[in-house]
Amino acid sequence: MPHLSTAAQSGALSIPERIQAWREAAAVLRCYGHDHTADVVERMAAELEADTRTTEAARIGMAEAVERTGYTRGHLRRLIRDGKLRNVGSEEEPLLLPSELPRKPALSLAKMGDEMVDSKTQVIRAVVAGKQR
């Protein structure tokens, strides 16, 4: 008769271990005739496994993260080092999840006339020079 592994009983599991534990639990449930509940647990394991694959496929490198956020590579590395941004790659080649990227508040550009204005300094210069919207 199947039984739950020691890792499944301890509580703290990695995602692959959690998936395996749910599959083991489904096998135990089936042994006791709880087929419907076992089906639900197996579906949970399958969904978590699919979500994990999707998340891993969505990882981006530092160059794309810099482009998407407007932050410098150094700033993003500081966020990783400080634990404010999770690195799902290696230390040498960090990979980030797009859903976890910080957003720069003033990333969108204000348009004044034919010129694009993208910093406070440029806005002030435009105002001092008398340019109007």
N, CA, C and O of each residue as an XYZ file, in Angstrom:
532
protein
N       0.847     -1.181      0.000
C       0.000      0.000      0.000
C       0.891      1.242      0.000
O       1.846      1.299      0.774
N       0.602      2.261     -0.864
C       1.413      3.478     -0.913
C       1.316      4.259      0.398
O       0.329      4.161      1.127
N       2.348      5.022      0.674
C       2.342      5.872      1.855
C       3.047      7.188      1.517
O       3.779      7.275      0.531
N       2.817      8.207      2.348
C       3.431      9.509      2.118
C       4.897      9.476      2.514
O       5.268      8.877      3.523
N       5.726     10.127      1.705
C       7.161     10.169      1.982
C       7.427     11.025      3.219
O       6.569     11.784      3.668
N       8.628     10.882      3.754
C       9.037     11.680      4.914
C       9.047     13.156      4.568
O       8.651     13.987      5.386
N       9.504     13.500      3.343
C       9.525     14.911      2.920
C       8.117     15.484      2.890
O       7.908     16.626      3.298
N       7.146     14.708      2.411
C       5.768     15.182      2.340
C       5.195     15.409      3.726
O       4.354     16.290      3.906
N       5.628     14.639      4.704
C       5.124     14.769      6.062
C       5.768     15.947      6.796
O       5.173     16.481      7.732
N       6.978     16.365      6.388
C       7.698     17.412      7.110
C       7.132     18.802      6.872
O       7.271     19.662      7.742
N       6.499     19.061      5.732
C       5.859     20.362      5.507
C       6.561     21.257      4.502
O       5.923     21.696      3.545
N       7.845     21.550      4.672
C       8.554     22.474      3.792
C       9.109     21.725      2.593
O      10.046     20.937      2.721
N       8.516     21.979      1.409
C       8.922     21.260      0.202
C       9.227     22.238     -0.928
O       8.679     23.339     -0.976
N      10.097     21.827     -1.822
C      10.288     22.582     -3.062
C       9.077     22.286     -3.942
O       8.292     21.389     -3.635
N       8.924     23.016     -5.011
C       7.768     22.800     -5.886
C       7.772     21.384     -6.481
O       6.735     20.722     -6.448
N       8.895     20.894     -7.023
C       8.880     19.511     -7.536
C       8.551     18.481     -6.445
O       7.853     17.499     -6.698
N       9.064     18.717     -5.232
C       8.736     17.812     -4.127
C       7.252     17.880     -3.776
O       6.636     16.860     -3.469
N       6.674     19.095     -3.823
C       5.243     19.266     -3.535
C       4.411     18.512     -4.575
O       3.437     17.845     -4.227
N       4.787     18.615     -5.829
C       4.068     17.906     -6.894
C       4.115     16.412     -6.646
O       3.097     15.726     -6.738
N       5.304     15.908     -6.331
C       5.452     14.479     -6.051
C       4.636     14.072     -4.821
O       4.006     13.015     -4.817
N       4.646     14.901     -3.785
C       3.884     14.592     -2.566
C       2.387     14.523     -2.866
O       1.691     13.651     -2.345
N       1.885     15.440     -3.706
C       0.461     15.406     -4.050
C       0.126     14.142     -4.844
O      -0.939     13.550     -4.665
N       1.041     13.739     -5.716
C       0.797     12.506     -6.476
C       0.807     11.285     -5.559
O       0.014     10.361     -5.739
N       1.701     11.285     -4.582
C       1.721     10.194     -3.595
C       0.427     10.190     -2.774
O      -0.142      9.132     -2.504
N      -0.027     11.373     -2.385
C      -1.266     11.476     -1.606
C      -2.448     10.963     -2.426
O      -3.337     10.309     -1.880
N      -2.471     11.251     -3.724
C      -3.545     10.771     -4.592
C      -3.540      9.245     -4.640
O      -4.600      8.618     -4.629
N      -2.356      8.653     -4.693
C      -2.261      7.187     -4.709
C      -2.808      6.591     -3.411
O      -3.497      5.571     -3.434
N      -2.501      7.226     -2.289
C      -3.018      6.758     -0.995
C      -4.542      6.873     -0.970
O      -5.237      5.954     -0.537
N      -5.045      8.005     -1.434
C      -6.501      8.205     -1.465
C      -7.188      7.139     -2.318
O      -8.247      6.637     -1.941
N      -6.603      6.792     -3.451
C      -7.191      5.755     -4.325
C      -7.247      4.402     -3.617
O      -8.208      3.648     -3.772
N      -6.196      4.104     -2.834
C      -6.177      2.830     -2.094
C      -7.350      2.724     -1.127
O      -7.820      1.626     -0.825
N      -7.812      3.856     -0.649
C      -8.928      3.858      0.299
C     -10.267      4.141     -0.380
O     -11.271      4.387      0.288
N     -10.272      4.105     -1.718
C     -11.523      4.259     -2.451
C     -11.997      5.683     -2.648
O     -13.152      5.899     -3.016
N     -11.141      6.653     -2.412
C     -11.516      8.066     -2.582
C     -11.049      8.557     -3.956
O     -10.214      9.454     -4.067
N     -11.613      7.942     -4.991
C     -11.175      8.239     -6.363
C     -11.418      9.695     -6.763
O     -10.564     10.317     -7.395
N     -12.573     10.233     -6.398
C     -12.886     11.615     -6.787
C     -11.873     12.581     -6.151
O     -11.355     13.468     -6.828
N     -11.598     12.411     -4.874
C     -10.627     13.273     -4.189
C      -9.238     13.082     -4.783
O      -8.494     14.049     -4.947
N      -8.887     11.852     -5.103
C      -7.590     11.574     -5.725
C      -7.480     12.284     -7.073
O      -6.422     12.812     -7.415
N      -8.572     12.297     -7.837
C      -8.578     12.999     -9.121
C      -8.302     14.496     -8.931
O      -7.551     15.103     -9.694
N      -8.918     15.074     -7.905
C      -8.720     16.502     -7.624
C      -7.264     16.774     -7.252
O      -6.669     17.730     -7.747
N      -6.697     15.957     -6.401
C      -5.302     16.140     -5.975
C      -4.356     15.957     -7.165
O      -3.399     16.718     -7.309
N      -4.607     14.975     -8.008
C      -3.769     14.779     -9.202
C      -3.868     15.971    -10.147
O      -2.877     16.369    -10.760
N      -5.063     16.538    -10.263
C      -5.229     17.712    -11.128
C      -4.457     18.902    -10.548
O      -3.843     19.669    -11.289
N      -4.490     19.050     -9.219
C      -3.711     20.128     -8.586
C      -2.225     19.962     -8.893
O      -1.541     20.936     -9.209
N      -1.731     18.741     -8.801
C      -0.319     18.476     -9.097
C      -0.002     18.816    -10.551
O       1.027     19.426    -10.840
N      -0.883     18.421    -11.459
C      -0.667     18.693    -12.889
C      -0.692     20.193    -13.170
O       0.118     20.687    -13.955
N      -1.617     20.927    -12.535
C      -1.706     22.374    -12.748
C      -0.473     23.090    -12.202
O       0.055     23.998    -12.844
N      -0.015     22.681    -11.018
C       1.188     23.293    -10.453
C       2.408     23.010    -11.333
O       3.255     23.881    -11.531
N       2.488     21.804    -11.848
C       3.590     21.447    -12.738
C       3.556     22.298    -14.012
O       4.597     22.774    -14.464
N       2.370     22.490    -14.590
C       2.222     23.321    -15.797
C       2.552     24.775    -15.498
O       3.218     25.435    -16.295
N       2.089     25.287    -14.349
C       2.392     26.667    -13.970
C       3.894     26.867    -13.804
O       4.429     27.906    -14.189
N       4.562     25.894    -13.243
C       6.010     25.971    -13.043
C       6.732     26.024    -14.381
O       7.665     26.808    -14.555
N       6.301     25.192    -15.328
C       6.930     25.210    -16.666
C       6.703     26.554    -17.337
O       7.623     27.090    -17.956
N       5.487     27.121    -17.231
C       5.175     28.407    -17.845
C       6.020     29.507    -17.238
O       6.561     30.346    -17.959
N       6.141     29.513    -15.913
C       6.933     30.529    -15.226
C       8.394     30.437    -15.626
O       9.032     31.462    -15.869
N       8.931     29.237    -15.698
C      10.331     29.064    -16.072
C      10.577     29.520    -17.504
O      11.655     30.031    -17.809
N       9.602     29.345    -18.386
C       9.762     29.743    -19.781
C       9.733     31.262    -19.936
O      10.241     31.790    -20.925
N       9.146     31.971    -18.971
C       8.982     33.412    -19.078
C      10.174     34.195    -18.527
O      10.104     35.420    -18.438
N      11.239     33.536    -18.163
C      12.402     34.222    -17.595
C      13.070     35.104    -18.647
O      13.145     34.742    -19.821
N      13.552     36.266    -18.208
C      14.240     37.180    -19.129
C      15.606     37.539    -18.566
O      15.839     37.469    -17.359
N      16.496     37.922    -19.459
C      17.843     38.310    -19.074
C      17.919     39.765    -18.642
O      16.939     40.504    -18.727
N      19.087     40.160    -18.181
C      19.281     41.518    -17.673
C      19.067     42.580    -18.751
O      18.492     43.632    -18.470
N      19.518     42.323    -19.975
C      19.374     43.330    -21.032
C      17.900     43.657    -21.268
O      17.529     44.825    -21.381
N      17.070     42.628    -21.340
C      15.641     42.867    -21.550
C      15.002     43.502    -20.321
O      14.107     44.338    -20.451
N      15.453     43.113    -19.126
C      14.922     43.697    -17.895
C      15.246     45.190    -17.830
O      14.410     45.989    -17.408
N      16.459     45.572    -18.248
C      16.850     46.983    -18.288
C      15.932     47.738    -19.240
O      15.455     48.827    -18.922
N      15.688     47.152    -20.412
C      14.835     47.787    -21.411
C      13.397     47.936    -20.913
O      12.768     48.974    -21.116
N      12.888     46.903    -20.266
C      11.494     46.935    -19.790
C      11.281     47.874    -18.616
O      10.226     48.500    -18.508
N      12.267     47.980    -17.735
C      12.062     48.755    -16.508
C      12.585     50.173    -16.575
O      12.055     51.057    -15.901
N      13.618     50.412    -17.374
C      14.248     51.722    -17.379
C      15.319     51.852    -16.307
O      15.996     52.878    -16.235
N      15.485     50.831    -15.475
C      16.538     50.832    -14.461
C      17.831     50.324    -15.076
O      17.817     49.591    -16.065
N      18.944     50.718    -14.482
C      20.243     50.256    -14.973
C      20.489     48.818    -14.537
O      19.855     48.301    -13.618
N      21.422     48.201    -15.224
C      21.840     46.837    -14.870
C      22.352     46.799    -13.427
O      22.045     45.872    -12.677
N      23.131     47.811    -13.046
C      23.665     47.877    -11.688
C      22.574     47.971    -10.635
O      22.650     47.326     -9.589
N      21.552     48.783    -10.919
C      20.453     48.920     -9.959
C      19.687     47.607     -9.817
O      19.337     47.208     -8.706
N      19.431     46.943    -10.927
C      18.729     45.660    -10.861
C      19.563     44.632    -10.095
O      19.018     43.837     -9.328
N      20.876     44.645    -10.299
C      21.745     43.720     -9.555
C      21.713     44.034     -8.054
O      21.739     43.122     -7.228
N      21.657     45.339     -7.700
C      21.547     45.715     -6.283
C      20.241     45.197     -5.690
O      20.225     44.697     -4.565
N      19.148     45.314     -6.441
C      17.863     44.805     -5.964
C      17.934     43.297     -5.733
O      17.373     42.785     -4.764
N      18.616     42.597     -6.617
C      18.802     41.145     -6.452
C      19.626     40.872     -5.197
O      19.253     40.044     -4.367
N      20.748     41.576     -5.067
C      21.645     41.373     -3.919
C      20.943     41.673     -2.592
O      21.182     40.996     -1.592
N      20.067     42.702     -2.587
C      19.345     43.094     -1.371
C      18.115     42.226     -1.097
O      17.426     42.408     -0.093
N      17.849     41.274     -2.008
C      16.712     40.381     -1.810
C      15.371     40.993     -2.181
O      14.327     40.438     -1.838
N      15.380     42.120     -2.873
C      14.133     42.779     -3.274
C      13.653     42.299     -4.637
O      12.510     42.544     -5.023
N      14.531     41.616     -5.361
C      14.211     41.079     -6.675
C      14.820     39.678     -6.743
O      15.998     39.490     -6.439
N      14.019     38.715     -7.139
C      14.456     37.315     -7.142
C      15.182     36.968     -8.442
O      14.676     37.219     -9.536
N      16.358     36.395     -8.305
C      17.135     35.909     -9.441
C      16.809     34.435     -9.630
O      17.091     33.622     -8.750
N      16.212     34.078    -10.777
C      15.899     32.678    -11.054
C      16.927     32.049    -11.988
O      16.727     30.950    -12.506
N      18.040     32.773    -12.196
C      19.147     32.257    -13.000
C      20.342     32.003    -12.101
O      20.195     31.552    -10.965
N      21.517     32.294    -12.615
C      22.742     32.116    -11.837
C      23.293     33.485    -11.462
O      22.819     34.511    -11.952
N      24.294     33.494    -10.591
C      24.914     34.761    -10.192
C      25.600     35.427    -11.384
O      25.552     36.648    -11.538
N      26.243     34.605    -12.230
C      26.941     35.136    -13.406
C      25.961     35.609    -14.475
O      26.223     36.593    -15.168
N      24.843     34.917    -14.608
C      23.857     35.243    -15.643
C      22.461     35.288    -15.019
O      21.693     34.331    -15.122
N      22.143     36.418    -14.368
C      20.845     36.521    -13.698
C      19.682     36.438    -14.681
O      19.751     36.969    -15.789
N      18.630     35.779    -14.266
C      17.386     35.730    -15.015
C      16.273     36.194    -14.086
O      16.268     35.877    -12.897
N      15.337     36.944    -14.642
C      14.269     37.528    -13.846
C      12.906     37.152    -14.421
O      12.784     36.847    -15.607
N      11.904     37.176    -13.581
C      10.541     36.921    -14.031
C       9.875     38.260    -14.331
O       9.872     39.147    -13.478
N       9.313     38.423    -15.521
C       8.704     39.700    -15.885
C       7.657     40.186    -14.871
O       7.529     41.388    -14.635
N       6.929     39.270    -14.289
C       5.888     39.658    -13.333
C       6.453     40.259    -12.052
O       5.724     40.908    -11.303
N       7.744     40.052    -11.789
C       8.365     40.554    -10.563
C       9.217     41.797    -10.782
O       9.812     42.314     -9.836
N       9.283     42.283    -12.020
C      10.129     43.443    -12.303
C       9.566     44.700    -11.659
O       8.352     44.903    -11.629
N      10.474     45.561    -11.134
C      10.012     46.840    -10.586
C       9.577     47.756    -11.729
O      10.036     47.616    -12.863
N       8.706     48.670    -11.419
C       8.249     49.634    -12.426
C       8.729     51.022    -12.032
O       8.538     51.454    -10.895
N       9.339     51.701    -12.953
C       9.812     53.054    -12.713
C       8.616     53.994    -12.888
O       7.974     53.966    -13.938
N       8.297     54.825    -11.891
C       7.105     55.662    -11.965
C       7.054     56.593    -13.169
O       5.986     56.783    -13.751
N       8.181     57.174    -13.553
C       8.179     58.153    -14.641
C       8.740     57.571    -15.922
O       9.411     58.273    -16.679
N       8.472     56.290    -16.180
C       9.023     55.660    -17.373
C       8.372     56.177    -18.644
O       9.026     56.269    -19.683
N       7.082     56.517    -18.572
C       6.433     57.017    -19.779
C       6.941     58.420    -20.088
O       7.232     59.202    -19.183
N       7.042     58.717    -21.340
C       7.600     59.997    -21.759
C       6.494     61.021    -21.981
O       5.441     60.703    -22.534
N       6.741     62.234    -21.549
C       5.794     63.327    -21.790
C       6.145     63.952    -23.134
O       7.321     64.164    -23.428
N       5.158     64.244    -23.938
C       5.427     64.792    -25.258
C       5.160     66.296    -25.248
O       4.087     66.747    -24.849
N       6.141     67.051    -25.688
C       5.990     68.502    -25.790
C       6.360     68.896    -27.211
O       7.526     68.828    -27.601
N       5.357     69.311    -27.985
C       5.610     69.680    -29.365
C       6.120     68.488    -30.136
O       5.558     67.396    -30.052
N       7.190     68.697    -30.893
C       7.789     67.618    -31.671
C       8.870     66.878    -30.887
O       9.373     65.849    -31.337
N       9.226     67.405    -29.711
C      10.303     66.815    -28.937
C       9.757     65.868    -27.875
O       8.688     66.095    -27.309
N      10.501     64.820    -27.622
C      10.156     63.914    -26.534
C      10.927     64.361    -25.303
O      12.133     64.598    -25.366
N      10.226     64.473    -24.191
C      10.852     64.906    -22.953
C      10.844     63.720    -22.007
O       9.787     63.165    -21.704
N      12.039     63.326    -21.536
C      12.096     62.126    -20.715
C      12.809     62.307    -19.382
O      13.151     61.317    -18.736
N      13.038     63.527    -18.959
C      13.622     63.728    -17.642
C      13.142     65.054    -17.076
O      12.724     65.945    -17.815
N      13.207     65.174    -15.750
C      12.802     66.419    -15.096
C      13.636     67.588    -15.593
O      13.120     68.688    -15.790
N      14.931     67.348    -15.795
C      15.824     68.408    -16.267
C      15.384     68.913    -17.630
O      15.375     70.121    -17.869
N      15.017     68.000    -18.531
C      14.568     68.416    -19.861
C      13.244     69.171    -19.786
O      13.026     70.106    -20.555
N      12.362     68.781    -18.877
C      11.095     69.493    -18.708
C      11.371     70.916    -18.247
O      10.792     71.867    -18.771
N      12.270     71.063    -17.247
C      12.600     72.395    -16.733
C      13.222     73.245    -17.825
O      12.871     74.415    -17.976
N      14.148     72.664    -18.595
C      14.776     73.414    -19.697
C      13.723     73.864    -20.721
O      13.779     74.985    -21.225
N      12.784     72.995    -21.014
C      11.730     73.330    -21.985
C      10.863     74.463    -21.461
O      10.487     75.354    -22.223
N      10.537     74.443    -20.157
C       9.700     75.482    -19.567
C      10.457     76.815    -19.566
O       9.902     77.853    -19.924
N      11.731     76.772    -19.158
C      12.551     77.996    -19.125
C      12.702     78.566    -20.531
O      12.694     79.783    -20.710
N      12.839     77.704    -21.519
C      13.000     78.174    -22.905
C      11.681     78.660    -23.484
O      11.658     79.199    -24.591
N      10.581     78.481    -22.757
C       9.290     78.984    -23.198
C       8.535     78.091    -24.156
O       7.612     78.559    -24.822
N       8.887     76.842    -24.249
C       8.173     75.920    -25.141
C       6.866     75.515    -24.485
O       6.818     75.234    -23.288
N       5.820     75.488    -25.272
C       4.499     75.125    -24.755
C       4.047     73.845    -25.415
O       4.545     73.442    -26.467
N       3.100     73.228    -24.770
C       2.503     72.007    -25.315
C       1.657     72.315    -26.496
O       1.072     71.410    -27.090
